[in-house]
Structure formats: C-alpha cells, structure tokens
Amino acid sequence: MRDLTAQVTSSLLQFPEVTVEALGEDEITLDSALCGKFSGGRSGLAWLACGPQLEVVNSVTGERLSAYRFSGVNEQPPAVRVVKEFSWQKRTGLLVGLEEAEGSVLCLYDLGISRVVKSIAFSGRVTAIEPISNDGGASVSTRHLHQSLRWLFGVAAVATDVGHVLLVDLCLDDLSCSQNEVEASDLEVVTRIPAEVPQRREAVTREGRHLCFQLRSPSGTAVSTLCYISRSNQLVVGFSDGYLSLGNMKTLKKAHYTQLGGGRIPVCALTFQEPENDLQNCCYLWAAQSTQQSEGNAVNLHLLQLAFGGRKCLASGEVMYEGFTCCVKLFSLDLSGGIFPWRGQASNTKFLSCQTIEKFCNHADRQDNVNEAISPDTSVSIFSWQVNTYGQEKPSVHLGVFDINRWYHAQMPESPGPEEFLHDCPYFALWSLDPVISMTSPNLILDILVHERSLSRGVPPSYPPPEQFFNPSTYNFDVTCLLSSGVVHMTCTGFQKETLKFLKKSGPLISEAIRDSYSRCLVAGLLSPRLVDVQPSSLSQEEQLEAVLSAAVQTGSLELLTGCIKHWTSEEQPSSAVNLRFVLEWTWNKVICTKDELDQICVPLFDGSCNFIDPQTLQSLQHCQLLLSNLSTVLNCFLTEARELTEKGFSDLTNKQVVTSLIFLYVQLVIWFCRSSLLPEGLDDQDDHMHLSRPFYNYPLIQSYYTGHRQKLERLSRGKWDSDCLMIDGMVSQLGAEVEKLWQRDEGGTGKYPPVSLHALLDLYLLESIEESDKHAITIYLLLDIIHFFPNKTETLLVSFLTAFAIPWGLVKLIRGFWLLDHNDYENSLALLFHPATLKTVSWQHMRIIQSLMCQGEHRRALRYMQMMKPSMSSSSEVRLFLTVLLSNRCMVEAWGLLQQHTTKLNIEELLKHMYEVCREMGLMEDLLKLPFTDTEKECLEKFLQTRSGVQNHEFLLVHHLQRANYIPALQLNQSMKANLLNGRDPRLRERAVARNSLLDQYIKILPTVQRKLAVERAKPYRLPSSVLREVPRPKPLSTATRQANAGNVHTRTSLITKVLSRFKEAWLGNKTTNFSEYKK
C-alpha cells in the first residue's frame, strides 16, 4: 500500500474558554474521563462530556451551541455515559444516558431550549442507546415495526450492563409537563406483549410511568453497542464478550446469534454497508472489536454477510430487505499490527470511529420498473484508529477506506494478503493522519468524521477509465478531527491527485524529471490503456514526455504546460525554442486526434443508425469536451506569452486557437442535445415520433408551417409589400450566404429555415464568421418551434439551454418576440419587444417587424410599434415605409412633418411622389390638398397629377389650382376635360362635369370684368384665322409726281386735352388767390 498522508487545512479551532473550563473542572475534581463524538446526523453537531457536564458544539467551527450540567438525586453527581442524536417533531435533541450511584437515567435533551424534557429511570447501568422511531400511531413511517410498537410514540432501544435490552416508549405525544433528570419517571417493563397495548399504555401513562417491552432478558453479559438497520428492520446487539445478536423488529424475535472470530473482545462499533446490485439480495454488517477501556493490542474488523430472500422499494423510496436467511463472516482485518508489520510492534491500539458513506446516481432516465429498489453506486466504509508504538513519543493515527464494490471485483477475499499492503490494494486504502498529531499534541483525538459530500474520485483520465481509477486510493475527501480542546479540518487526497500535484510542481523542470513523472502516472492509472503493458525502458524520452503531457491535459493539470510555456518564453536559451515548438505541435496534433474521435462518436447520432444514446457515448463526448477545453487554454497561453512572432506565425497560431474554440463549442451543443433527448436523430416515421414521450425535431411539420406561412404572406402582399418579412428569414439572411449554402448541402435542404436536420443546425456553430450570440438565437428559435409542435409542451427544454450556455434573458425575450410575431400572436409579441429587459432591436429588425405587421393588415399595431420604439431613419426606403404607416392610419399632419424633416435635395422628389401616391391610394388627397405647399412641393404635386390618367386626378389638380387662385390654369384644365368628355358615354362622368362647370362658372362671376374676359379668352383654345391665297397682278401707281405739303400745326386729341387741362389750372389758381386776399383784409 502506498503512503498517503492527510494535509491539515485549518488551525486548531479551539472551543470557547467556558467550554474548556467546564469540562476540565470535572476532569480534575471528579476524576472523570473526557469523552466526545460527532453526532453523525445532518445537524453538524458534536458533543463532549466529562462527569455531569455536557457540551454541544458546532462540528465545523467549534462554536458552543448548548450546554447542560446534570444533577443527581443525592450529593454524588451523575456521569454522562452514552449520547445519541435524536430528532422529533422538527426539533433536534439528544438521548443521554446518565450513570448514577443507584442506577441510570435516560434523558431526552432539547437542544433548542437546552433543557431536559423527558427523563426515565433504569435500575441497571445504561451502556448503549439506539433510536428506533421518532413517530407513533398508525402512520406510514412505522408500519415496518411490530404492531405493538406502533401504539408507542417514539421508541428507543436501551441496553444495560447486565444484557438487558428494552424498547422504551418516549411518550412524544405528551410533552406538556415539565420534567428534569431528578424527577425521572419509572418504567413499566412488559416481558410479553399484551393483547391490548393502547389500554395498557394509557393506564401506565396516567400513572406517570413509561411503557417498555423487553426485547432481551438479562444475561449477565454487558451490552457494549446497539445498531438499528432500517433497511433490514433489524436491531443488532453487540456484547462485551464478542458475541453478536440480530433481532427482527417486525416480529420482535431473535434472528441470529454468533460469536465473532476475534475472541472475547467487546464489540465497540457497528455499521451497515450495501453493495451495488447484489443479485442474491445480500448486504453487509461491519463489527469492530476493541479493548477500549484497558491496555491491550487488539482491534479487529469483521465483515458479516446478511442474506435475505428479497428486497423491495417502499412507497417512500426506501429499500427494505425481507426474509432473513443467514449471517456469515466473509472478511476480517486486524488493525493492531497486521497492516504494518514493518513499522515496529504496537503497544496499544485504540479504535476511534467508523462510518459508511453511500452515494446514489441519478436514475431518472431509467426505462425499467420505477418501483425497483436502487442500490448505491458508491459504498465505502471508513475506519480510524490510533496506534502507540514502542520507542515513539507520539501515537500514529490512521484512516482506512474499504470499498465493498471493489472487494466484489477482487473476488471477495477473506483477508488481505501481506503482498497487497506492500503494493496497491484494489479495495482498501490507508491514509496517515500524523500531521494533525504533530500540530495538536498532546491533545487527545476523540473522534474522526469524513464529510459525505466531499467524497469524490475526480475526473477519469480516459474513457473507459483504467482499473486503477476505481481503487479506493483514488478517493479525495475532507476530514474533521474532534479533539479535547477543539476541532481541526484536514483533506485526504488520493494517489492520482498526489501525482497531479507533483506534475504541477514540476512545471518547467519536467524535462529533467520525465522518467519519474512517467512512472508515477503509470502507477496512478493516468496514462493511456495501451501503455499499461509497455515497459518504460522501451519508450524514448520524447514518447514518455508525450504520455505525461496527455495525462496533464486529460486531468486538467494545465499548470504543467502553462508553466513550461511561460518559463521557456521568458528565458533566452537555444533549447527553449525547440521545446516550445514541440509542445505547440503536440497540442495541435492532440486537437486533430480529438476532432477525429469526436467525428466517429457523432456519426451514429446523425445518420439514423441508433435511437437512444448510451452512457458510454455520453461519457466519450464529455471527455472530448474536457480535452478541447484544456487544449484551448494551452493555445491561449501560447498567444498570451508568445514573443517576437512573425505575422504569419501569429496568424497561424490565432487560427488554431479559433478552430479549437469552435470545435469545443460544437461538442458542448452536441452534449446538451443528447442530454435533452433531441439526439440522436434515429426516427423517421411520424407514427413513431408521436409515441415518444420526449421532445423531438419534427422537420416535416415545421417545414409545412413555414412554407404555408410564406405563401400566405405572398398573397397578402399583392406586390405592394415585401413578402419576405418573416423574422426568422431575416435572422438567417443576416448570417450571410454561408448559411444558405450549408442548409442546401443535405438532401431536401432549401437553404431557408428550418434546417433539414439538427446536424445542419449544429454545423452552424462551426462557421467562424458568425457571432456566437447569433448562432444561439437561431437555436433558441428552433427550440421554441420544437416545444410548440410537441404535444406535451414544456418550457424546461428552453430553460435548460439558457442555463447551460449562460444566455442573457434580454436575447431570449427578443427571439421569443420574433417567434410570436411569425406565429401571428401580435399582442404578446409587441409586449415582449416593448419590455425594458428585452435586447434592443436594430434597423433591419425594425423594418421587418413593421413590414410584417403592415403586410398582414395590422396597421394600428405597426403605428404603435413605431411610436413606442422610435426607430431611426437612415435611408429613403425607411422613410417611405414610415410614411406609409402614418398615412395608413390617416395621420396626415404627422406624415407631412416626417417628410419635411427627412427630405433633401436628392430625395425630395422621390419622397413627395411616394407620399402623393399613397395618399391617392388611401383616399387622402382631400386632406393633402389642405396642407400648405412650398413651390417645389406644389410643382411636384402638379406634375404628379398631370402624369396620372383618370378624371379624379384631374379634378384634384383643378381643385388645387382653384385653392391657389390659379384660375387660368383651372379654366384651361376644365376646357381640356370638356374635350375629353365628348368621347365618353359614362353618365356619372357627365354629371360630375356639370357640377364642375357650375363651380367654375361661380368662380368666374366673382372676378372683375376685365380679368374674367382675359381668363375666358386665354382659356379658349387659340385658333389661327383662315386665309385664302390668290395670285393678283402687281398694282400700278396712280401718279409718280411729288408735291410739297403746306406747313402747319398738327392737331391731335392729346394736344387738345392738354390745352383744356391747362385752362382749368389757370382758373383754379386765380380763384384761390382771390380768397386769400379777402382773408388778409
């Protein structure tokens, strides 16, 4: 057996001073021995007693929780001899056995109030106490007991120094009266079970006594220990002469009585142990013999096999063995000196403690009968003892672990041979606890407790794990020692962990300790199975180093590699570059091998060759995941520590790290899909799918839905809207053309969502150009579809995915909002998109959401979305879309303001034309014409209406001209409309023409005469005068003689008027002068 030593992880956590003083005072004055034990329950308590003083402390911190000093009926104080933890009615307490001068007292001590609530007097000295039941009456928890015991409320087995074993009624149904250890109640001992137990109990209780049944009459031999085995419903009684008795609590009869092989040595401890899947319904009982109270050299362990006719699982989930047949001793172990024959002769060996730790794996995925009894996958019994050796000042303390399943595997030997303890025993491991002795001496070790939750083997180095991995020497666990003055915490690591620590410490010196590291890894089972039978001398130093590096990566001991990398990059030695290149090439080759192994594992998951995944495949996937994670860490270390790399070298190293990270993420996804029962994809028949109770990817059904939905959008769009407005299609298109090619690769793939298989979906995670969050978004959307189309809808599938990959809830709410929108649940979709915790949408998402709502006639919801989200508008297409939303909801003023806010010289004509077109289609031209127009807007409107055919467009233009007082264009337009009307025969158009002409006539009448005449004339179409060309002869002049004209004044009308006006002026001036002269007088 290899030397394994515990490591102290804490200082001595001393008890409070008041506790030490209270215990030490009685130890001196009463000459009493200090004793103490861990309670062993889940409460985490430990008790210490010396004389009448009882101290209860926290087993982790040593803090004082409760204390009590017992009183006696006379001057001589009692002494605490036996203590057992006991819980009832959600209260925690202790069953305390007190030894007095004239008998004993059994006390029920309540830790919550630090008081004795029940006390019962016994005639003999109480040597052992064992709780049987903390309930009473006809309840399910007591139905395995004898019918007479079911009338009792709380049952405890109490044994005395004369071999008397009693089953005492604790009367937990009556705690109203206050009672202490001085006022102890008497016992009513019943040797034979009476016919009417309830009446007898009521009468006894009324008299203030406790009813008890005699299970075993006094024999004169003291009972040294008691143990109740709930799984077999047996009470085991150990005697001081080495005998052992088993009693059936269902029949209250003795089932077996035998003497152990260690001779007349007291049985000091008992513990039950159950193997894994024993086909013959056998379980086991450990019995420890030790001369605890006297000087001697005898500590023996005996393993007894208890055979039963059957085992079943109760409704409560507990296992019950039935039909006891025999008890046989199969294994024994001498702890006095047989284990260490080379370490000197032991003068005294003291047994300290024993306990059994069992662990059950989760069998939720089992397909067999749910009522089948489940056995523990891990079952170990732990023993600790102290050895005083001649010539040594300090004792040695040891802790042994016995794995019963490995004992089965070793063909159940009767005892370990000497050669097994010189090497590695396959079923028993030994740790030395001497460091705690060195630190706490001369304090006495009272008890040792191994914490159940800390027991583990760690991660296996390979799959399937090597045989050494299952040996108990690979266990790691935490230990607490109870001393006379405090508690000390330790940790025990297995040989594999010790080897890994050695590798981590080796670090940059690994090249100098390759052979030593290789031999350690070989013995610890950390190397590849193919190297187990290979002699180390036949391997080169390089091959041994590769094997050691593989062991470090497989077990997560990356400090070995990272330490080497950091050391070699920091020193400037010629060999450092060679070493770095060797480690880098080895790391990349390991990535390639792991990828090849992963491909082989994944083939059956996707090719339909299997329907269910086996645990072995899942373990292999987890092993690949661990390797890739560790290899990625090593490559990251290279990137961080690398110096003076060329551009090509840095790019190559970065690419290797990226590829490793992508494969690592891929295998994470594969493992999750396997655990969620979505993989493997082994069923093609839809009828088979419907019979499955687990979710599955129903591609035909999902594909049919989205094909029909796209066709529906195509019909609704009518060429007006973009029918490609599904949010999932937008999400896929944003990922690039690589995804479309990827999803067209497999047979039946369309390049669109949904992918034809989960294989196509998972391959998405191998694309480097796509962000991880975008990949997760597609997967979340697909999971929502799987849940929706699965008959038994459950959200646990989605929650599990989010938890496994730490996906933020904001992204989940966003994708769920998109999914609801694509499934026409508009109100809930908008509620999620508006939620403050939802990830904010981006431009393309705004556009698709609005287009989807508008295409499906949800105009008001589109307006509500636009008003709540207030998306930015960076392109003309976005402005046109938002104008359409506003106009569809008849928000003319808001639309006009939006247009004027986002128009530029380059897009004004485009936006105005779009708005005019939408207004014409929506019947909003009348509202539009009421708005104020700039010259550009007016020009664009006139051009728009002129280029559109139809009487209504011309009438809108006519109204526009009249509103702007453009009468001449209005009259001209009306005249042209009259001309066009001559060719029409529609009576409605003629009626509209009559009304239009009447309107124009009224406008004409209010104009001035000259303007009206000009307007009418200009409105008339211009006609050239008709002329007739006739050829005439050239005229001849009448005379050619010229005469001189008489010179004279030329009189014109203008000159005449001028002369008359001048006369008026003279007359007016003369008259004005006369008036002023009269005034002066």
Disulfide bonds with the S-S distance in Angstrom:
none
